[in-house]
Amino acid sequence: MLQQPKRTKYRKIRKGRIKGIASKKVKVAFGTYGLKSLEAGRITARQIEACRKVIMRRVKNIGKLWIRVFPDIPVTQKPTEVRMGKGKGNVSFWVAKIRPGTIMFEIDGVSEELAKNIFRKTAHKLPVLTRIVEK
C-alpha cells in the first residue's frame, strides 16, 4: 500500500473543504495518456493502491506508470461505541484531496486502445468522475 508521509507538521488536521478547480497537475507531463478528475473529492491510499494494481496488471513491462497524487491528509476516527466528547479520534487512514481537473495517473508505452481500456477499469475504483486525456 502507498505509504503515509514520513513526517508531518501536525498529527491531526481539520476536514476543510475542497474549493475551486485545480491549477497544478492539470496537464499530462510525463506520459502520453492520463486520467483526469472531473469533480472534487477525497481519494484514500487504499483506492490509489487498488488503481495502481489494476494499471500494473495490464501494463506489465511494456509501459510505465506515474502516480501524480499522494495521500498526505490524515483522517481521524473514533472507535465504535464510544460516547461523544473526550477529544478527537486517532488517525485512521490517509487521503489525497482532489480538485476538478487534476491529473491523477499517467501511462506511457502502450497503445491508445489499451490505455483507454486500462483507465476505464481504473475509473471504477475511484469515487470521483474521471476522463481519459492525451498529451
TIPA-415692 format. One record per residue: residue in one letter; x, y, z of N, C-alpha, C in turn. Coordinates in steps of 0.2 Angstrom, whole numbers, padded with zeros to 4 digits, always signed. Example, Ala and Ser with C-alpha at 12.3 -4.5 7.8 and 13.67 -1.06 7.14 Angstrom:
TIPA-415692
a+0066-0028+0039+0062-0022+0039+0066-0016+0039;s+0064-0011+0035+0068-0005+0036+0064+0000+0039;
end
This chain:
TIPA-415692
m+0004-0006+0000+0000+0000+0000+0004+0006+0000;l+0002+0012-0003+0005+0018-0003+0007+0020+0004;q+0013+0023+0006+0014+0024+0012+0012+0031+0014;q+0011+0032+0021+0009+0039+0023+0016+0043+0023;p+0015+0050+0024+0021+0054+0024+0026+0052+0029;k+0032+0053+0028+0037+0051+0033+0036+0055+0039;r+0034+0062+0039+0033+0066+0044+0028+0072+0042;t+0024+0074+0047+0020+0080+0046+0021+0085+0051;k+0019+0091+0050+0020+0096+0055+0015+0095+0060;y+0009+0093+0059+0004+0092+0064+0001+0085+0063;r+0000+0081+0068-0003+0074+0068-0010+0074+0065;k-0014+0078+0068-0021+0078+0066-0023+0085+0063;i-0027+0085+0057-0029+0091+0055-0037+0091+0054;r-0040+0097+0053-0047+0098+0052-0049+0096+0045;k-0055+0094+0044-0058+0092+0037-0057+0096+0032;g-0059+0103+0033-0059+0108+0027-0063+0106+0022;r-0063+0110+0017-0067+0110+0011-0063+0110+0005;i-0065+0107-0001-0061+0107-0007-0065+0112-0012;k-0062+0118-0013-0065+0123-0017-0061+0124-0023;g-0064+0127-0028-0061+0129-0034-0059+0123-0039;i-0056+0125-0044-0053+0120-0049-0045+0120-0048;a-0043+0114-0051-0035+0113-0050-0031+0118-0054;s-0026+0120-0052-0021+0125-0055-0015+0121-0056;k-0013+0116-0052-0007+0112-0053-0009+0105-0055;k-0005+0102-0059-0006+0095-0061-0012+0094-0066;v-0012+0099-0070-0018+0099-0075-0016+0097-0082;k-0010+0096-0083-0008+0094-0090-0004+0087-0089;v-0005+0083-0094-0001+0077-0095+0006+0079-0096;a+0011+0077-0091+0018+0080-0091+0023+0074-0092;f+0021+0068-0090+0026+0063-0090+0025+0058-0095;g+0018+0055-0096+0016+0050-0100+0013+0053-0106;t+0009+0048-0110+0006+0050-0116-0002+0051-0114;y-0004+0046-0110-0011+0046-0108-0012+0048-0101;g-0017+0051-0099-0019+0052-0092-0026+0052-0090;l-0027+0051-0083-0034+0050-0080-0035+0057-0076;k-0040+0060-0078-0041+0067-0076-0048+0067-0072;s-0048+0070-0066-0054+0070-0062-0058+0076-0064;l-0065+0075-0064-0070+0080-0066-0074+0083-0060;e-0073+0080-0055-0076+0083-0049-0071+0082-0043;a-0073+0086-0037-0069+0086-0031-0070+0080-0027;g-0065+0078-0023-0067+0073-0019-0060+0071-0015;r-0061+0066-0011-0055+0063-0007-0054+0056-0009;i-0048+0055-0011-0046+0048-0013-0041+0045-0007;t-0043+0039-0005-0039+0036+0000-0033+0033-0002;a-0028+0031+0002-0022+0027+0000-0024+0021-0003;r-0029+0017+0000-0031+0011-0002-0034+0011-0009;q-0038+0016-0011-0040+0017-0018-0035+0018-0023;i-0030+0022-0021-0024+0024-0025-0020+0017-0027;e-0020+0013-0021-0016+0007-0022-0020+0002-0026;a-0027+0002-0026-0031-0003-0030-0030-0001-0037;c-0030+0006-0039-0029+0008-0045-0022+0006-0048;r-0017+0007-0044-0010+0005-0046-0010-0002-0048;k-0013-0006-0044-0013-0014-0046-0017-0015-0052;v-0022-0012-0053-0026-0013-0060-0022-0011-0066;i-0019-0005-0065-0014-0002-0071-0008-0007-0072;m-0005-0009-0067+0001-0013-0067+0000-0020-0070;r-0006-0022-0068-0008-0029-0071-0009-0029-0078;r-0011-0023-0081-0012-0023-0088-0005-0020-0092;v-0002-0016-0089+0004-0013-0092+0010-0017-0092;k+0011-0021-0087+0016-0026-0086+0023-0022-0087;n+0027-0025-0091+0034-0022-0093+0034-0018-0099;i+0029-0017-0103+0029-0014-0109+0028-0006-0108;g+0025-0004-0103+0024+0003-0102+0026+0005-0095;k+0025+0012-0094+0027+0015-0087+0021+0019-0084;l+0021+0019-0078+0015+0022-0074+0018+0028-0070;w+0015+0033-0069+0016+0039-0065+0010+0040-0061;i+0011+0040-0054+0005+0042-0049+0006+0049-0047;r+0002+0054-0049+0003+0061-0048+0000+0063-0041;v-0004+0059-0038-0007+0061-0031-0004+0057-0026;f-0003+0060-0020-0001+0057-0014-0005+0058-0008;p-0007+0053-0004-0011+0054+0002-0008+0057+0007;d-0008+0063+0008-0004+0067+0014-0009+0070+0019;i-0015+0069+0019-0020+0072+0023-0023+0066+0028;p-0021+0067+0035-0024+0062+0039-0031+0062+0041;v-0035+0057+0041-0042+0057+0043-0042+0053+0050;t-0046+0056+0055-0046+0053+0061-0053+0050+0062;q-0054+0044+0066-0060+0041+0068-0060+0039+0075;k-0065+0040+0078-0066+0037+0085-0068+0030+0085;p-0066+0026+0089-0068+0019+0089-0076+0018+0090;t-0079+0012+0088-0086+0011+0088-0088+0011+0095;e-0094+0013+0097-0097+0013+0103-0094+0017+0108;v-0091+0022+0106-0088+0027+0111-0092+0033+0111;r-0093+0036+0118-0098+0041+0119-0095+0048+0116;m-0099+0053+0114-0097+0059+0112-0092+0063+0117;g-0088+0067+0114-0083+0071+0118-0077+0067+0119;k-0073+0069+0124-0066+0066+0125-0061+0067+0120;g-0062+0072+0116-0057+0073+0111-0057+0070+0104;k-0053+0072+0100-0053+0069+0093-0050+0062+0093;g-0052+0058+0088-0050+0051+0087-0043+0051+0085;n-0041+0044+0084-0034+0043+0082-0034+0043+0074;v-0028+0044+0071-0028+0044+0064-0029+0037+0061;s-0034+0037+0057-0037+0030+0054-0034+0028+0047;f-0034+0033+0043-0031+0032+0036-0029+0039+0033;w-0026+0039+0027-0024+0045+0024-0027+0046+0017;v-0028+0052+0015-0032+0054+0009-0028+0059+0005;a-0030+0059-0001-0027+0065-0005-0033+0069-0008;k-0033+0075-0007-0039+0080-0009-0038+0081-0016;i-0043+0080-0020-0043+0080-0027-0048+0086-0030;r-0045+0090-0033-0049+0096-0036-0051+0094-0044;p-0057+0097-0046-0058+0095-0053-0052+0097-0058;g-0051+0093-0063-0045+0095-0067-0038+0092-0066;t-0038+0089-0060-0031+0086-0058-0030+0079-0062;i-0024+0079-0064-0022+0073-0067-0019+0068-0062;m-0022+0062-0061-0021+0058-0056-0016+0052-0058;f-0017+0049-0064-0012+0044-0066-0010+0045-0073;e-0004+0043-0075-0002+0044-0082+0002+0038-0084;i+0001+0036-0090+0004+0030-0093+0007+0031-0099;d+0013+0028-0101+0016+0029-0107+0018+0022-0110;g+0020+0021-0116+0022+0015-0119+0017+0010-0121;v+0010+0012-0121+0005+0007-0123+0001+0010-0128;s-0003+0006-0132-0007+0009-0137-0013+0013-0134;e-0016+0017-0139-0022+0021-0137-0028+0016-0134;e-0029+0011-0138-0034+0007-0136-0033+0003-0129;l-0027+0001-0128-0026-0002-0121-0026+0003-0116;a-0023+0009-0117-0024+0014-0112-0031+0016-0110;k-0035+0017-0115-0042+0018-0113-0045+0012-0109;n-0044+0006-0111-0046+0000-0108-0044+0000-0100;i-0037+0002-0099-0035+0002-0093-0038+0007-0088;f-0038+0013-0091-0041+0019-0087-0049+0018-0086;r-0052+0015-0090-0059+0013-0089-0060+0009-0083;k-0056+0004-0083-0056-0001-0077-0054+0002-0071;t-0049+0007-0071-0046+0011-0066-0052+0015-0063;a-0055+0018-0067-0061+0023-0065-0066+0020-0061;h-0067+0014-0061-0072+0010-0057-0070+0010-0050;k-0063+0011-0049-0060+0010-0042-0061+0017-0038;l-0062+0022-0042-0062+0029-0039-0069+0032-0037;p-0069+0036-0032-0075+0039-0030-0077+0045-0034;v-0073+0047-0039-0074+0054-0042-0075+0052-0050;l-0079+0056-0053-0079+0055-0061-0073+0057-0064;t-0071+0053-0069-0065+0055-0072-0065+0055-0080;r-0060+0057-0083-0060+0057-0091-0053+0055-0093;i-0052+0052-0098-0046+0050-0101-0043+0056-0106;v-0037+0058-0105-0034+0063-0109-0028+0061-0112;e-0026+0064-0117-0020+0063-0121-0015+0069-0120;k-0009+0068-0122-0004+0074-0121-0005+0079-0127;
end
